[in-house]
């Protein structure tokens, strides 16, 4: 059966727009990488001078500063890689005196990254930016070439010598070709640019195995704790809500039976109260069921469930969802819990008048971001539900990053692994 063009064309446009947004995002990260590459290149002389002074036993004036700048630069690159969605653990380094830090394998690996990223990483980032800027420049050349003064260069992109008429004629073709290369090649160039950091800035192969085992043990313990906390919450909800109401309904029904023969009107009033109490108990039971796994999450998917949450939130909230593929049930349930608890915190504690929720499915993980413009200062230790969010996320071996400076609003970003 032929497909309806009215449904296929919008879907195609949606795919292309999503791809364009992804390429623009990759371009931003490539530009970030070019910036760290430039800083790495500028750090080469500092590293060489520090190495020479170290061999001459004159390292004291420069070595601590050089090591601190190297640590700052590599932490900046690790932050970029994490924003790209890669999991990169902090290596176990020697924090002793500067001489011990120099011979530490972690420092040697970071120096190797600085040399590679200051050359190859900077070059790859510059290629991405050059393709985009040169493509836009040449594509729009016919719109403004006649306004150039007599001293303007007689070439396109600095490589192809042409006179003004030829430039106006060939500029759009060259610009279009550059933009096609930018669109198709940026994701690959970004992967190449990130490779040295992924290889050299994490723990060495085979190292820190005991640390990873300890992390997995702690994660397993956190998962069990989260499960136990959830069971206690369900038990309290049933005991304090539905169970008490059912006991009250039973008492009312017993009173109504005693009043049937003596005062039928009074018995009818008591039965009406019993019916009302029973309906409230059923509502409490439905609330408990929804808190375990909301039916809307099963029926309408994560997008529909989050739309319902945002619609019920008293604080005006913008929702952005880019998750065309369903994630595992546990991942979607955790994402739903993160958003629900975050919106509850925003309503009760933030004092915000605007919030936003963003959910994006990316290769291998689901990214959830909740932000508001409130008073900030959120702290998981204060018992505002953030600790529960962290436990749930860690139970899935995910990562939660909270940014909440006082007076600067709050942003919670959660990364949940969900396979390919």
Beta strands, then each sheet from edge to edge (+ up, - down):
strand 1: 155-156
strand 2: 160-161
strand 3: 317-322
strand 4: 355-362
strand 5: 365-372
strand 6: 399-403
strand 7: 410-417
sheet 1: 1+ 2-
sheet 2: 3+ 4+ 5- 7+ 6-
end
